[in-house]
């Protein structure tokens, strides 16, 4: 089943909506560097969200690192565990 991926695009000041499979690359991630499934991690949310600036920073980090970076998860809602009451990304 497709996941709804919301991306706030800070360049255009608009919210973008994508319906992607777990194996699809996250919007704005270069060269398949992080999939929807990797970004989602163990969250069971049918909708995940981030912003373009985060994905741009991911691209820079990944390029400077020079090799794949393992990602357990980048998204969790507050009540799904992690760091108390902090948003998880």
Backbone as CSV, one residue per row, in Angstrom:
resi,resn,N_x,N_y,N_z,CA_x,CA_y,CA_z,C_x,C_y,C_z
1,UNK,0.837,-1.184,0.000,0.000,0.000,0.000,0.882,1.248,0.000
2,UNK,0.481,2.231,-0.752,1.256,3.466,-0.871,1.199,4.277,0.423
3,UNK,2.285,4.967,0.675,2.400,5.866,1.817,2.232,7.291,1.326
4,UNK,1.485,8.082,2.062,1.364,9.503,1.738,2.579,10.204,2.343
5,UNK,3.344,10.883,1.495,4.538,11.608,1.927,4.288,13.095,1.692
6,UNK,4.284,13.859,2.774,4.107,15.305,2.691,5.466,15.974,2.821
7,UNK,5.755,16.861,1.903,7.020,17.595,1.913,6.697,19.088,1.852
8,UNK,7.144,19.817,2.879,7.025,21.272,2.801,8.207,21.773,1.980
9,UNK,7.910,22.432,0.873,8.947,22.965,-0.002,9.181,24.422,0.385
10,UNK,10.296,24.678,1.092,10.577,26.029,1.570,10.947,26.973,0.426
11,UNK,11.316,26.426,-0.738,11.620,27.291,-1.883,10.348,27.910,-2.466
12,UNK,9.285,27.112,-2.546,8.035,27.601,-3.132,6.992,27.962,-2.080
13,UNK,7.298,27.690,-0.796,6.374,27.945,0.317,5.070,27.164,0.137
14,UNK,5.188,25.913,-0.358,4.012,25.076,-0.581,4.221,23.682,-0.003
15,UNK,3.131,23.054,0.364,3.150,21.669,0.817,2.908,20.778,-0.391
16,UNK,3.767,19.779,-0.569,3.632,18.837,-1.675,3.179,17.491,-1.127
17,UNK,2.358,16.815,-1.869,1.844,15.502,-1.468,2.246,14.462,-2.505
18,UNK,2.844,13.366,-2.029,3.280,12.280,-2.907,2.715,10.978,-2.343
19,UNK,2.359,10.046,-3.204,1.960,8.705,-2.790,3.022,7.745,-3.308
20,UNK,3.811,7.179,-2.390,4.971,6.383,-2.767,4.966,5.035,-2.053
21,UNK,5.641,4.073,-2.664,5.829,2.758,-2.063,7.043,2.793,-1.127
22,UNK,7.143,1.819,-0.235,8.241,1.747,0.732,9.607,1.736,0.046
23,UNK,9.701,1.132,-1.122,10.988,1.011,-1.814,11.326,2.215,-2.684
24,UNK,10.414,3.174,-2.794,10.674,4.369,-3.591,11.621,5.303,-2.842
25,UNK,12.381,6.080,-3.600,13.272,7.081,-3.014,12.451,8.247,-2.483
26,UNK,12.857,8.770,-1.327,12.192,9.949,-0.774,12.324,11.116,-1.750
27,UNK,11.282,11.946,-1.847,11.372,13.127,-2.699,12.573,13.987,-2.301
28,UNK,13.279,14.481,-3.285,14.444,15.356,-3.160,15.711,14.645,-2.678
29,UNK,15.663,13.349,-2.383,16.879,12.611,-2.026,17.573,12.187,-3.322
30,UNK,18.863,12.387,-3.393,19.597,12.074,-4.615,20.000,10.598,-4.670
31,UNK,19.983,10.081,-5.873,20.533,8.756,-6.197,20.015,7.633,-5.298
32,UNK,18.757,7.676,-4.934,18.187,6.599,-4.130,18.827,6.464,-2.757
33,UNK,19.333,7.564,-2.204,20.112,7.497,-0.965,19.294,7.202,0.282
34,UNK,17.984,7.428,0.253,17.124,7.050,1.381,15.727,6.755,0.827
35,UNK,15.219,5.599,1.175,13.904,5.193,0.689,12.824,5.645,1.658
36,UNK,11.587,5.563,1.197,10.445,5.871,2.055,10.453,4.937,3.267
37,UNK,10.729,3.658,3.045,10.771,2.686,4.136,11.842,2.987,5.163
38,UNK,13.029,3.391,4.712,14.098,3.760,5.646,13.706,5.001,6.436
39,UNK,13.123,5.974,5.749,12.708,7.201,6.420,11.629,6.906,7.458
40,UNK,10.660,6.059,7.105,9.552,5.725,8.000,10.023,4.938,9.217
41,UNK,10.920,3.977,9.015,11.381,3.132,10.116,10.249,2.292,10.675
42,UNK,10.105,2.281,11.981,9.093,1.439,12.621,7.759,2.146,12.847
43,UNK,7.620,3.363,12.369,6.353,4.074,12.515,5.268,3.365,11.703
44,UNK,4.067,3.328,12.251,2.953,2.715,11.514,2.015,3.771,10.931
45,UNK,2.488,5.001,10.848,1.678,6.087,10.310,1.469,5.900,8.809
46,UNK,0.242,6.092,8.314,0.006,6.030,6.873,0.505,7.286,6.155
47,UNK,0.863,8.319,6.931,1.360,9.575,6.383,2.656,9.940,7.093
48,UNK,3.677,10.263,6.314,4.928,10.753,6.903,5.211,12.125,6.324
49,UNK,6.032,12.914,7.016,6.262,14.266,6.551,7.654,14.749,6.926
50,UNK,8.125,15.689,6.162,9.397,16.372,6.403,9.382,17.645,5.571
51,UNK,10.544,18.275,5.423,10.603,19.432,4.532,11.795,19.309,3.594
52,UNK,11.775,20.063,2.536,12.804,19.991,1.510,14.164,20.361,2.074
53,UNK,14.226,21.288,3.004,15.504,21.696,3.589,16.194,20.516,4.271
54,UNK,15.428,19.667,4.952,16.005,18.476,5.591,16.589,17.550,4.534
55,UNK,15.862,17.341,3.455,16.343,16.455,2.396,17.571,17.058,1.699
56,UNK,17.614,18.378,1.548,18.794,19.029,0.978,20.008,18.812,1.887
57,UNK,19.827,18.932,3.193,20.914,18.681,4.146,21.356,17.221,4.088
58,UNK,20.389,16.300,3.963,20.721,14.878,3.824,21.618,14.668,2.604
59,UNK,21.272,15.299,1.482,22.062,15.152,0.261,23.493,15.643,0.453
60,UNK,23.657,16.762,1.124,24.996,17.309,1.384,25.790,16.364,2.285
61,UNK,25.171,15.899,3.369,25.835,14.965,4.277,26.243,13.692,3.546
62,UNK,25.326,13.138,2.781,25.592,11.899,2.050,26.722,12.091,1.041
63,UNK,26.750,13.225,0.362,27.809,13.500,-0.610,29.167,13.643,0.081
64,UNK,29.206,14.357,1.195,30.465,14.556,1.910,30.948,13.272,2.576
65,UNK,30.020,12.430,3.029,30.380,11.157,3.664,31.030,10.225,2.647
66,UNK,30.510,10.217,1.416,31.127,9.485,0.335,30.760,8.020,0.204
67,UNK,29.895,7.525,1.049,29.442,6.128,0.953,28.064,6.031,1.597
68,UNK,27.382,4.897,1.417,26.036,4.769,1.994,26.028,4.996,3.509
69,UNK,24.950,5.567,3.982,24.762,5.805,5.411,23.552,4.984,5.845
70,UNK,23.737,4.096,6.799,22.632,3.289,7.305,21.644,4.146,8.080
71,UNK,20.369,3.963,7.795,19.327,4.735,8.469,18.327,3.761,9.086
72,UNK,18.215,3.749,10.421,17.203,2.906,11.063,15.835,3.551,10.951
73,UNK,15.765,4.831,11.198,14.539,5.598,10.977,14.863,7.076,11.069
74,UNK,14.078,7.871,10.363,14.213,9.321,10.419,12.906,9.969,10.853
75,UNK,11.842,9.174,10.956,10.519,9.700,11.264,9.884,8.871,12.368
76,UNK,9.385,9.532,13.376,8.534,8.903,14.389,7.644,9.989,14.965
77,UNK,6.399,9.605,15.209,5.504,10.549,15.880,5.818,10.509,17.370
78,UNK,5.505,11.561,18.086,5.867,11.706,19.488,5.471,10.487,20.306
79,UNK,4.268,9.962,20.128,3.776,8.856,20.938,4.298,7.487,20.509
80,UNK,5.142,7.447,19.468,5.681,6.166,19.003,7.036,5.838,19.630
81,UNK,7.426,6.568,20.629,8.683,6.275,21.320,9.813,7.116,20.802
82,UNK,10.934,7.012,21.468,12.099,7.788,21.078,12.561,8.661,22.222
83,UNK,12.546,9.954,22.023,13.099,10.896,23.004,11.984,11.626,23.740
84,UNK,11.218,10.923,24.528,10.184,11.557,25.334,9.144,12.267,24.486
85,UNK,8.982,13.555,24.715,7.941,14.319,24.020,8.500,15.152,22.865
86,UNK,9.707,14.832,22.390,10.298,15.561,21.272,9.915,14.931,19.951
87,UNK,9.704,15.747,18.923,9.524,15.239,17.572,10.801,14.500,17.188
88,UNK,10.690,13.447,16.420,11.814,12.560,16.198,12.693,12.898,15.002
89,UNK,12.508,14.012,14.343,13.441,14.413,13.281,13.549,15.914,13.214
